[in-house]
């Protein structure tokens, strides 16, 4: 019984720590800033 409780608490802890990590990332559109000149072409040598 204690082993089952320990496994359940460990699983709950793991899920509780994994959920915030799954929420990371960019939320907005992937557009460059208005004053950005990237990508730009460089002169050939």
N, C-alpha and C positions, 0 to 999 in steps of 0.2 A: 504494500500500500504506500509506504513512504517513497519507494522507488518511482511509482507512478506519479505521485505528487511532485517529486523532484523533476521528473521529465516534463511534466506539464508546466511547471514554473520556468524551467529552462527554455522551453519552446515559446512561452509567453514573453520572456525577456528577449529572446532572439527576434521575435516579430516586432516587439516594441522598439528595438534598436534599428531594425531594418526599414521600417516604414518611413522615418524621416530621410533616410538616404535615398529612398526611391522617389522622393518628392523633389530632389535637387535637379537643377537644369534650367535652361533658358525658357522663359515663359512667353516672351514676345516674338514677333516676326524676326527672321534672320536677315535684316537689312542693314547696310552700312550707315554710319552717321551721315547727316547731310553735308558736312564739310570735308568728308573723306575723299581722297583721290586714289584709293586702292580699289582694284588693281590698276597699275599704270604700266605703260610700256616703256622700256628702257632702250636707249639707242644701241644699235648693234656696233660692235667694235670692228 
